[in-house]
């Protein structure tokens, strides 16, 4: 493919095995500065990065995330924090009282902006030869992350990402996706096409796992059912409330 950006994005994969080499400080700085240019709603800049290089702290984050080895062995861990503490300062400077963190829209804004910035971090890291994996399990025990990172009211750890030098001998294959026609719908939502795509992809992913000799891995339907039959991170709402967040349309 002639376009190097599209070629890189098309080959995106989670990297869970690292060589043990360090991320160069100048590269890490460049990744962070590139991420800061990601767009945020109303230019509120309500995302803060907490960059962890201390190995003991990274191991603690791995424990909080359920004992994930790809976290424990990463050279760098970046936590993306929804930060309405920063915007509260701006709102106060503007002579008003902030209420957005007590609304459903505020939670949407923070989560969306964190996702956009996560993509920027991972894309920048990959362009420099590093591997990453997004880690949603920072929400498995939100209070532990709050205490570990000393997060003030109005902030919440939304997601994290590992960064490290990939072990090229253990690189994962690019995982297939649902059929494109059931993903990029034209003009209106087509529930029938989506349903057909799910059934087709369930077979495709099963075949993909089997071809790699990973027959123990679940199919798409089984894996999704195992998670979505339950609220698998059941401490999020209580932790959000303790940080001053609510889910409402009126305040």
C-alpha positions in Angstrom: 0.0 0.0 0.0 1.5 3.4 -1.0 0.0 5.4 1.8 2.1 4.6 4.9 -0.4 6.0 7.4 -3.2 3.8 6.1 -0.9 0.8 5.8 0.1 1.2 9.4 -3.5 1.6 10.6 -4.6 -1.4 8.5 -2.0 -3.6 10.3 -3.0 -2.4 13.8 -2.8 -5.2 16.4 -2.5 -5.5 20.2 1.1 -6.2 21.3 1.2 -8.2 24.5 4.8 -9.4 24.3 7.7 -7.0 24.8 11.4 -7.4 24.3 12.4 -5.7 27.5 14.0 -2.8 25.8 13.2 0.7 27.0 11.1 3.3 25.2 13.4 6.2 24.3 12.6 9.3 26.4 12.5 11.5 23.3 10.1 9.1 21.6 7.8 9.1 24.7 7.9 12.9 24.8 6.9 13.0 21.1 4.1 10.5 21.6 2.7 12.7 24.4 3.0 15.9 22.5 1.3 14.3 19.5 -1.5 13.1 21.7 -2.1 16.6 23.1 -3.0 17.8 19.6 -6.0 15.4 19.5 -9.4 17.2 19.4 -11.5 17.6 22.5 -15.1 18.8 22.8 -15.4 22.6 22.8 -11.6 22.7 23.2 -12.2 22.0 26.8 -9.0 19.8 26.9 -10.7 17.6 29.6 -8.2 14.7 29.2 -5.0 14.4 31.3 -2.3 11.8 30.8 -0.6 10.2 33.7 2.6 8.6 32.4 4.0 5.8 34.5 7.6 4.4 34.1 8.2 3.3 37.7 8.2 -0.5 37.5 6.6 -1.1 40.9 3.7 1.2 40.0 3.3 -0.5 36.6 3.1 -3.8 38.4 0.5 -2.4 40.8 -1.6 -1.2 37.8 -1.3 -4.7 36.4 -2.7 -6.1 39.7 -5.6 -3.6 39.6 -6.3 -4.6 36.0 -6.7 -8.3 37.1 -3.1 -9.5 36.9 -2.5 -8.8 33.2 1.0 -9.8 32.3 1.1 -7.5 29.2 0.7 -4.6 31.6 3.3 -5.8 34.1 5.9 -6.3 31.4 5.3 -3.0 29.6 8.0 -0.3 29.7 5.5 2.5 30.0 1.9 2.7 31.0 -0.3 5.8 30.2 -3.6 6.4 32.0 -6.1 8.6 30.2 -7.9 10.6 32.8 -11.3 12.3 32.2 -10.4 15.7 33.8 -13.2 18.1 34.7 -11.0 19.4 37.5 -9.1 21.3 34.8 -12.3 22.7 33.2 -13.6 23.6 36.7 -10.7 26.0 37.0 -11.5 27.5 33.6 -15.2 27.8 34.4 -14.4 29.5 37.7 -12.1 31.9 36.0 -15.0 32.6 33.7 -17.1 33.5 36.7 -19.5 30.5 36.5 -20.2 27.3 38.4 -19.4 24.0 36.5 -22.2 21.4 36.3 -21.2 19.4 33.2 -19.6 16.5 35.2 -23.0 15.8 36.8 -24.6 15.1 33.4 -24.9 12.2 31.0 -23.4 14.5 28.3 -20.3 15.2 30.5 -19.6 11.4 30.8 -20.1 11.0 27.1 -17.7 13.9 26.4 -15.0 12.6 28.7 -15.2 9.0 27.4 -15.2 10.1 23.7 -12.3 12.5 24.1 -10.3 9.8 25.9 -11.0 7.3 23.1 -9.8 9.8 20.5 -6.6 10.5 22.4 -6.0 6.8 23.0 -6.0 6.3 19.2 -3.6 9.2 18.8 -1.2 7.7 21.4 -1.3 4.3 19.8 -0.9 5.5 16.3 2.0 7.7 17.2 3.7 4.9 19.2 3.3 2.5 16.3 4.8 5.0 13.8 7.9 5.0 16.0 8.1 1.2 16.1 6.5 0.6 19.5 3.7 -1.8 20.4 0.6 -1.0 22.5 -2.5 -2.5 24.0 -5.5 -0.6 25.3 -6.4 -1.5 28.8 -10.0 -0.9 29.9 -9.5 -2.9 33.1 -8.2 0.2 34.9 -12.0 0.5 35.6 -12.0 -3.0 37.3 -11.1 -1.3 40.6 -11.5 2.5 40.0 -11.0 3.5 43.6 -7.6 1.7 43.6 -6.6 3.8 40.5 -7.9 7.0 42.2 -5.7 6.3 45.2 -2.7 5.1 43.3 -2.6 8.2 41.0 -4.0 10.6 43.6 -6.9 11.7 41.4 -8.9 14.7 42.7 -12.6 15.1 42.5 -13.9 15.7 39.0 -11.4 13.2 37.5 -11.7 9.5 36.6 -9.3 7.0 34.9 -11.2 6.0 31.7 -8.7 3.8 30.0 -5.0 3.1 29.8 -2.4 1.8 27.3 0.8 0.0 27.5 3.8 1.0 25.4 6.9 -1.1 24.8 9.3 -2.5 22.2 7.6 -5.5 20.6 9.0 -9.0 20.8 9.0 -9.5 17.1 9.2 -13.3 17.5 5.8 -13.2 19.3 3.8 -10.8 17.2 0.1 -11.4 17.0 -1.6 -11.8 13.7 -4.0 -9.1 12.5 -7.4 -10.2 13.7 -10.3 -10.3 11.2 -13.3 -8.0 11.6 -17.0 -8.3 11.0 -17.9 -8.1 7.2 -17.3 -4.6 6.0 -20.8 -4.3 4.5 -22.3 -4.9 7.9 -19.9 -2.4 9.5 -20.1 0.6 7.2 -23.9 0.9 6.6 -25.1 3.2 3.9 -27.6 6.0 4.7 -29.6 4.2 7.5 -29.1 1.4 10.1 -29.7 -2.1 8.6 -30.4 -4.5 11.5 -30.7 -7.5 9.2 -27.3 -6.8 7.6 -25.8 -6.4 11.1 -27.3 -9.7 12.2 -26.1 -11.5 9.1 -22.6 -10.1 9.7 -22.5 -11.3 13.3 -23.3 -14.9 12.2 -20.7 -14.7 9.4 -18.0 -13.3 11.7 -18.7 -15.9 14.4 -17.6 -18.6 11.9 -14.7 -16.4 10.5 -13.2 -15.8 13.9 -13.6 -19.5 14.9 -11.7 -20.5 11.8 -9.0 -17.8 12.4 -8.3 -19.1 15.9 -8.2 -22.7 14.8 -5.8 -21.8 11.9 -3.4 -20.5 14.5 -3.7 -23.6 16.7 -5.5 -21.7 19.4 -8.5 -23.9 19.5 -9.2 -23.1 23.2 -10.1 -19.5 22.3 -13.8 -18.7 22.2 -15.8 -17.7 19.1 -17.1 -14.1 18.7 -20.5 -15.0 20.1 -19.1 -17.0 23.0 -16.6 -14.3 24.0 -19.0 -11.5 23.7 -21.7 -13.4 25.6 -19.2 -14.2 28.4 -18.6 -10.5 29.0 -22.0 -8.9 28.1 -24.2 -11.3 30.1 -23.0 -9.3 33.1 -21.7 -5.9 34.3 -18.1 -7.1 34.4 -16.7 -3.9 36.1 -19.4 -3.4 38.8 -17.6 -0.6 40.8 -17.6 2.1 38.1 -20.9 3.9 39.0 -20.1 4.1 42.7 -16.6 5.4 42.0 -17.9 8.0 39.6 -20.3 9.3 42.1 -17.6 9.5 44.7 -15.6 11.6 42.3 -18.5 14.0 41.8 -19.9 12.5 38.6 -23.6 11.8 37.9 -25.7 10.6 34.9 -28.5 13.1 34.3 -29.9 15.5 31.7 -30.8 18.1 34.3 -28.7 19.5 37.2 
